[in-house]
Amino acid sequence: MASYEYSSRQELIDTIHNLYLLLDAEYDGINNTYKDTRIPEVDKTPAEIIAYQLGWLELVRSWEKDELAERTVQMPAVDYKWNQLGGLYQSFYSKYAQYSLPELRELFRQAEQQWLDWIGTLTEEELFIQGARKWTGTKENWPMARWIHINSAAPFKTFRGKIRKWKKHCPEGLAE
């Protein structure tokens, strides 16, 4: 069974939430003054990691809203193509640049809850049957649950490791 396969909606929700809690806990003790500190060992700053997640959680939900409203779904986003993700990420970073780390964490907490609430409204068929939504495409083995996984559970786990590495290589960024 692939890592993105889940036996139920509840298993998907529980996995996402548990990985979110682990990621968020890694931010405990990081000094807000260092939220934008870039180090060679990690490709994103602590603030960029949260901005990236806020951007993707919002974006995926917008695809769903657009399809349900019978609007054209523009993927990945208006003015961006799949080969322009670097620019899309920069737009996420810019959108959230003015927020402090505590504010970003609160926005992330709210976004994760909205994400889980949304998943809770979806049927097992919508989540696990390929083609239940047009925006999920026609590629085999890409049901909505996989899109949800790769935009939440998977990066939550990856980014937890990146924050741990950031803290190891930037100990001055930790509050005393």
Backbone as a ProteinNet text record, in pm:
[ID]
protein_1_A
[PRIMARY]
MASYEYSSRQELIDTIHNLYLLLDAEYDGINNTYKDTRIPEVDKTPAEIIAYQLGWLELVRSWEKDELAERTVQMPAVDYKWNQLGGLYQSFYSKYAQYSLPELRELFRQAEQQWLDWIGTLTEEELFIQGARKWTGTKENWPMARWIHINSAAPFKTFRGKIRKWKKHCPEGLAE
[TERTIARY]
84.9	0	88.7	64.8	143.2	112.5	206.1	191.9	71.5	22.4	-90.5	-223.9	-221.5	-345.8	-395.8	-522.9	-585.8	-706.7	-740.9	-854.8	-987.5	-980.2	-1104	-1075.9	-1182.6	-1173	-1115.7	-1161	-1113.6	-963.6	-913.8	-769.9	-692	-742	-679.2	-679	-791.8	-802.6	-707.9	-707.6	-621.7	-473.8	-435.3	-295.2	-253.7	-334.4	-302.3	-290.4	-387	-386.6	-266.6	-236.3	-121.4	9.5	24.8	146.5	151.1	35.6	30.3	77	25.6	63.5	213.9	272.1	416.2	494	449.8	516.9	503.7	383.6	362.8	446.4	456.1	533.3	680.7	731.3	871.5	897.1	792.8	807.9	817.3	783.3	796.6	942.2	962	1097.1	1174.1	1119.2	1188.3	1158.6	1262.8	1252.6	1200.3	1095.1	1034.9	1136.1	1237.1	1339.7	1410.5	1410.8	1482.4	1390.3	1264.1	1167.2	1205.6	1282	1321	1467.9	1530.4	1671.6	1687.8	1765.5	1793.4	1930.6	1938.2	2065.9	2092.7	2219.1	2250.6	2193.1	2175.9	2132.4	1982.7	1903.8	1758.1	1713.2	1630.4	1592.6	1483.4	1422	1317.7	1341.9	1299.4	1306.1	1186.6	1188.9	1071.3	941.7	946.9	826.4	783.6	879.5	845.3	777.4	817.2	753.9	605.1	572.5	431	358.8	420.8	357.7	330	424.9	408.2	283.5	271.7	157.2	27	27.6	-93.9	-136.1	-39.5	-69.2	-130.8	-70.7	-121.9	-256.3	-274	-403.3	-515.8	-489.4	-589.3	-611.7	-503.4	-512.6	-593.3	-564	-637	-785.3	-815.4	-956.5	-1023.1	-947.2	-1004.4	-1039	-961.9	-995.7	-1131.3	-1150.6	-1276.7	-1392.1	-1373.6	-1479.2	-1514	-1410.3	-1435	-1512.9	-1473.6	-1546.2	-1691	-1712.5	-1849.3	-1934.5	-1869.4	-1941.6	-1949.1	-1902.5	-1904	-1820	-1713.1	-1614.7	-1498.8	-1425.7	-1307.7	-1201.2	-1148.2	-1042.7	-909.9	-835.7	-705.9	-597.7	-527.7	-428.2	-288.6	-191.6	-208.4	-275.2	-257.4	-319.4	-326.3	-412.3	-421.2	-282.3	-239	-110.2	10.2	-12	99.6	72	178	172.1	250.6	235.9	303.2	454.9	508.1	653.9	697.8	609.1	639.6	613.5	634.4	601.6	689.1	811.5	897.5	834	776.5	707.8	583.6	512.7	394.9	436.5	544.2	592.1	630.5	695.5	731.9	607.4	499.4	374.8	320.4	335.3	293.1	377.4	509.3	599.4	568.1	543.2	512.7	380.4	281.4	149	154.8	243.1	246.6	370.1	448.5	576	558.8	449.1	432.2	392.3	359.7	312.5	428.1	407.4	504.2	490.6	587.3	579.7	457.7	427.3	303.9	178.3	173.8	58.3	50.9	165.4	167.4	120.4	164.8	122.7	-27.8	-83.9	-228.8	-302.8	-253.3	-314.5	-306.2	-193.7	-175	-270.7	-287.2	-381	-522.6	-562.5	-695.9	-710.5	-607.5	-612.7	-619.7	-544.4	-546.6	-684.5	-746.4	-880.8	-982.4	-971.1	-1061.3	-1040.5	-915.3	-879.2	-946.2	-934	-995.3	-1147.7	-1203.8	-1349	-1395.7	-1320.3	-1354.1	-1350.2	-1242.7	-1231	-1349.6	-1390.2	-1503.1	-1633.8	-1644.8	-1767.8	-1767.4	-1654.1	-1641.5	-1680.9	-1742.1	-1778.2	-1655.5	-1665.3	-1557.5	-1537.9	-1646.9	-1638.3	-1565.5	-1600.8	-1533.9	-1384.1	-1348.8	-1208.2	-1129.8	-1189.2	-1111.2	-1138.9	-1239.6	-1270.3	-1213.6	-1124.4	-1062.9	-1170.4	-1158.7	-1250.8	-1376.4	-1387.2	-1504.9	-1511.6	-1396.6	-1388.5	-1302.7	-1344.4	-1268.2	-1128.8	-1117.3	-987	-881.7	-922.7	-823.8	-762.2	-817.9	-761.7	-803.1	-743	-776.6	-662.5	-551.6	-435.6	-472.3	-443.9	-476.7	-406.9	-475.9	-423	-404.3	-482.9	-479.4	-617.8	-680.2	-806.9	-782.5	-887.3	-875.7	-791.5	-803.6	-725.8	-575.7	-530.8	-387.3	-348.6	-431.4	-403.9	-400.2	-492.3	-497.6	-371.5	-331.6	-211.4	-86.5	-67.7	57.1	61.6	-50.8	-52.4	-69.9	-68.9	-78.7	7.9	-36.8	36.1	181.1	205.8	343	434.4	396.8	486.8	493.4	387.6	395.2	508.8	517.5	622.4	760.4	771.5	899	945.1	853.1	890.2	925.3	871.7	911.5	1061.7	1108.8	1251.9	1333.4	1281.1	1353.6	1362.9	1256.7	1260.4	1356.5	1357.3	1450.8	1594.7	1620.6	1754.6	1787.2	1689.9	1710.6	1749.2	1677.7	1707	1846.8	1885	2017.6	2128.6	2108.9	2212.3	2199.4	2093.5	2072.7	2030.2	2115.3	2074.6	2050.7	2110.6	2086.6	1941.5	1870.3	1731.4	1633.9	1686.1	1599.6	1592.5	1472	1453.7	1514	1559.5	1620.1	1519.9
-118.6	0	123.9	216	339	429.7	518.8	605	698.9	724	814.5	740.9	610.6	534.9	522.2	546.6	541.9	450.9	388.5	296.6	368.7	493.8	567.4	717.2	793.1	937.9	968.2	897.4	924.3	897.7	793.5	766.2	881.3	933.1	1047.4	1168.8	1199.6	1314	1297.3	1180.7	1156.6	1168.6	1114.9	1122.6	1266.7	1342.1	1482.8	1557.8	1540	1615.3	1577.8	1451	1409.7	1465.3	1464.5	1519.9	1672	1737.8	1881.9	1911.7	1837.7	1862.7	1846.1	1745.5	1724.8	1839.7	1883.6	1995.3	2122.5	2154.4	2276.9	2277	2164.8	2156.1	2188.8	2162.4	2194.8	2345.5	2424.5	2570.3	2624.8	2542.6	2587.1	2625.1	2741.6	2784.1	2856	2866.4	2943.2	3090.4	3168.9	3312.2	3379.7	3460.7	3529.6	3611.9	3664.4	3746.3	3667	3535.9	3450.1	3380.5	3420.1	3350.5	3353.2	3454.4	3467.3	3432.9	3369.2	3334.4	3212.2	3232.5	3125.4	3067.1	2934.9	2867.8	2774.8	2746.7	2662.7	2521.1	2470.1	2331.2	2308.8	2416.7	2405.3	2506.2	2461.6	2547.1	2649	2641.7	2738.3	2788	2910.4	2965.2	2911.2	2924.4	2880.9	2947.8	3076.9	3146.9	3098.2	3071.1	3024.1	2887.6	2803.8	2671.8	2686.6	2772.2	2790.8	2861	2962	3031.8	2936.3	2847.3	2747.1	2662.9	2615.3	2532.3	2610.4	2733.7	2815.2	2833.4	2859.1	2878.3	2756.1	2639.6	2518.2	2475.3	2486.8	2447.1	2532.3	2660.8	2751.1	2720.1	2696.1	2673	2547.5	2437.6	2313.6	2330.4	2394.9	2417	2507.8	2599.9	2687.3	2608.1	2504.5	2420.3	2354.7	2304.8	2239.2	2339.9	2457.5	2559.8	2599.9	2618.9	2659.3	2552.2	2427.1	2321.2	2312.9	2319.2	2309.6	2428.7	2543.9	2662.9	2666.9	2558.2	2545.8	2652	2695.1	2784.1	2700.4	2754.7	2686.6	2682	2564.2	2547.2	2572.1	2670.8	2703.3	2648.3	2546.4	2478.2	2501.4	2525.6	2529.3	2657.2	2769	2894.7	2990	3089.1	3192.4	3253.6	3267.4	3326.4	3235.7	3110.3	3017.2	2885.1	2827.8	2694.5	2600.4	2470.6	2372.6	2386.5	2441.2	2459.4	2595.5	2664.5	2794.6	2794.7	2681.4	2671.4	2761.2	2787.3	2876.2	3013.8	3066.1	3194.3	3187.9	3076.5	3057.4	3056.8	2985.8	2981.3	3121.2	3197.6	3334.3	3417.2	3392.5	3466.1	3428.7	3302.8	3261.5	3333.2	3334.8	3396.9	3545.8	3612.3	3755.6	3782.4	3699.4	3718.1	3714.5	3632.1	3612.9	3673.7	3750.2	3803.3	3894.5	3966.2	4064.7	4003.3	3875.4	3812.1	3764.3	3774.6	3720.3	3568.5	3501.5	3356.3	3310.7	3374	3334	3355.1	3463.2	3487.7	3382.2	3348.1	3245.2	3111.2	3078.7	2952.5	2950.8	3063	3070.1	3057.5	3124.4	3110.1	2965.5	2901.5	2761.8	2672.1	2698.2	2620.2	2631	2753.5	2775.6	2707.4	2719.5	2659.9	2507.7	2450.3	2304.5	2259.6	2334.8	2299.4	2310.7	2415.4	2430.2	2315.4	2275.6	2164.3	2035.5	2008.1	1888	1894.7	2013.1	2030.3	2000.5	2051.6	2027.2	1877.7	1810.8	1667	1593.6	1640.9	1579.7	1589.8	1685.3	1699.4	1608.7	1551.5	1470.1	1325.4	1264.1	1123.6	1036.6	912.9	817.2	807.2	809	800.9	921.9	1041.4	1162	1157.3	1106.2	1099.5	992.2	877.3	760.8	707.6	760.4	714.3	815.2	767.9	851.8	914.5	1045.1	1113.3	1166.7	1154.9	1209.2	1360.6	1423.6	1566.6	1582.6	1672.9	1698.8	1751.5	1835.4	1896.5	1794.5	1674.1	1572	1508.6	1538.7	1488.2	1345.4	1293.2	1159.1	1060.9	1109.5	1023.3	914.9	790.8	678.4	693.7	652.5	655.4	795.6	892.9	1028.4	1071.4	993.9	1039.6	1160.1	1222.4	1341.9	1316.7	1200.1	1170.3	1183.6	1147.8	1161.4	1308.2	1388.7	1532.7	1592.5	1550.7	1599.3	1557.9	1433.5	1383	1461.6	1480.4	1544.2	1694.1	1750.2	1892.6	1917.9	1812.2	1829.8	1726.9	1604.3	1504.1	1489.7	1475.7	1454.8	1573.1	1697	1806.9	1834.6	1808.1	1827.5	1741.6	1618.7	1527.2	1574.8	1611.2	1659.1	1785.6	1879.2	2007.2	1993.1	1893.5	1870.5	1841.6	1758.9	1730.1	1853.9	1937.4	2059.6	2156.4	2169.8	2258.8	2204	2075.2	2014.4	2042.5	2029.2	2057.1	2205.2	2292	2436.5	2468.1	2410.9	2437.1	2385.9	2273.9	2217.1	2308.3	2365.7	2447.1	2596.1	2635	2776.2	2785.7	2738.8	2739.4	2879.4	2981	3117.3	3160.2	3088.1	3120.3	3066.4	2997.5	2939.3	3031.1	3048.2	3131.6	3060.7	3139.8	3080.6	3067.2
0	0	0	-92.8	-102.1	16.7	47.5	164.9	154.5	34.8	18.7	21	37.1	39.1	182.4	197.5	329.2	320.8	430.7	431.4	453.4	501.7	527.5	536.1	529.3	547.6	685.3	786.9	922.6	936.7	873.2	877.9	813	702.1	635.5	727.6	786.8	878.3	996.6	1057.2	1174.6	1139.1	1025	982.5	961.4	889.5	864.3	996.6	1083.7	1209.3	1296.5	1306.3	1387.5	1331.7	1200	1139.5	1155.2	1147.2	1172.5	1314.7	1413.1	1552.7	1573.7	1511.7	1523.4	1459.2	1341.6	1274.9	1357.8	1400.1	1477.1	1605.2	1671.8	1796.5	1774	1654.3	1624.1	1628.5	1615.1	1618	1760.5	1858.5	1997.3	2022.2	2077.8	2113.2	2003.5	1884	1779.8	1802.4	1810.1	1832.9	1706.5	1720.4	1606.2	1527.5	1594.5	1527.8	1417.1	1428.6	1333.5	1233.4	1228.1	1143.1	994.5	953	812.7	788.9	885.7	873.3	783.5	678.2	582.6	615.3	612.9	634.7	516.4	486.7	369.7	376.5	495.6	511.4	486.7	482.5	465.7	360.6	267.3	153.7	183.1	300.9	336.2	478.6	503.2	638.4	717.8	850.2	926.6	879	849.6	803	665.2	576.9	442.7	445.8	538.9	549.3	579.2	673.9	706.4	591.3	531.1	418.9	302.7	275.1	170.9	199.1	324	359.8	353.7	404	396.6	251.2	165.3	23.8	-40.4	-18.8	-81.4	-24.2	106.1	163.7	105.7	92.2	34	-114.1	-185.3	-328.7	-362.2	-296.1	-324.8	-293.6	-182.6	-150.2	-253.7	-312.6	-415.8	-542	-573.4	-688.6	-666.7	-546.5	-512.4	-520	-460.3	-461.9	-604.7	-687.4	-826.2	-902.2	-886.7	-957.9	-911.2	-780.9	-730.1	-773.1	-797.5	-844.5	-997.1	-1059.6	-1205.8	-1274.9	-1206.8	-1267.4	-1319.9	-1414.3	-1466.5	-1358	-1333.1	-1233.8	-1304.1	-1255	-1312.8	-1221.8	-1272.6	-1190.8	-1247.7	-1163.1	-1019.5	-969	-1039	-995.5	-1114.2	-1102.7	-1205.7	-1223.6	-1347.1	-1383.9	-1358.9	-1319.5	-1297.4	-1366.9	-1421.2	-1480.3	-1389.6	-1412.2	-1326.6	-1332.9	-1442.2	-1450.9	-1395.7	-1326.8	-1266.4	-1116.7	-1052.5	-910.6	-823.8	-865.3	-786.8	-770	-875.8	-868.3	-781	-788.3	-704.3	-557.1	-525.1	-386	-338.9	-425.2	-388	-357.9	-431.2	-404	-266.6	-226.3	-92	13	-8.7	89.1	103.2	-8.8	-5.6	66.3	39.1	99.2	251.6	306.5	451.4	518.7	444.7	496.5	617.7	626.3	733.1	866.6	867.7	990.5	1078	1209.1	1304.2	1305.4	1364.4	1374.6	1455.4	1569.5	1639.6	1554	1477.8	1390.8	1279.9	1221.6	1117.8	1172.4	1292.1	1352.9	1376.1	1417	1437.6	1304	1200.9	1068.5	1020.4	1046.2	1007.6	1085.8	1213.5	1295.5	1237.4	1204	1147.8	1011	927.6	793.8	801.6	893.8	909	955.8	1045.1	1091.2	978	896.7	781	681.7	663.3	575	624.2	755	812.2	804.7	831.2	820.5	678.4	579.7	439.1	409.2	449.1	423.9	487.6	604.6	673.3	597.8	505.5	425.9	303.9	270.4	149.2	177.7	80	94	66.1	106.6	77.6	-74	-148.8	-295.1	-351.4	-304.1	-353.9	-324.3	-209	-169.6	-242.9	-261.9	-302.8	-443.1	-510.4	-646.1	-746	-832.1	-934.6	-1022.4	-1045.9	-1135	-1068.7	-936.9	-868.4	-884.7	-902.3	-934	-1059.1	-1145.9	-1267.9	-1236.5	-1131	-1102.5	-1063.1	-1023.5	-987.6	-1111.4	-1227.8	-1352.5	-1382.9	-1488	-1533.6	-1512.4	-1459.4	-1436.5	-1335.2	-1371.7	-1284.1	-1148.8	-1044.3	-906.9	-851.4	-900.1	-845.7	-798.1	-709.7	-653.2	-561.6	-518	-434.5	-309.2	-249.7	-129.2	-154.2	-273.3	-302.8	-312	-377.7	-384.7	-243.8	-161.1	-23	51.9	36.1	102.6	61.7	-69.1	-114.5	-84.7	-45.1	-10.7	138	217.3	362.7	434.5	445.3	523.7	480.1	351	303.4	336	300.5	335.1	485.8	559.7	705	759.9	712.8	759.6	712.4	586.8	531.9	602.1	621.1	681.9	829.5	895.2	1034.3	1039.3	948	941.2	907.6	819.8	782.6	900.8	976.6	1093.7	1198.7	1216.8	1312.1	1268.9	1139.2	1086.5	1103	1075.1	1089.4	1234.3	1330.3	1472.1	1509.9	1455	1484.1	1432.1	1312.7	1248.1	1278	1346.5	1381.5	1527.2	1618.4	1759.9	1816.3	1754.5	1802.3	1777.9	1690.9	1662	1765.1	1864.8	1966.8	2087	2138.7	2258.7	2378.9	2471.3	2589.4	2701.4
[MASK]
++++++++++++++++++++++++++++++++++++++++++++++++++++++++++++++++++++++++++++++++++++++++++++++++++++++++++++++++++++++++++++++++++++++++++++++++++++++++++++++++++++++++++++++++

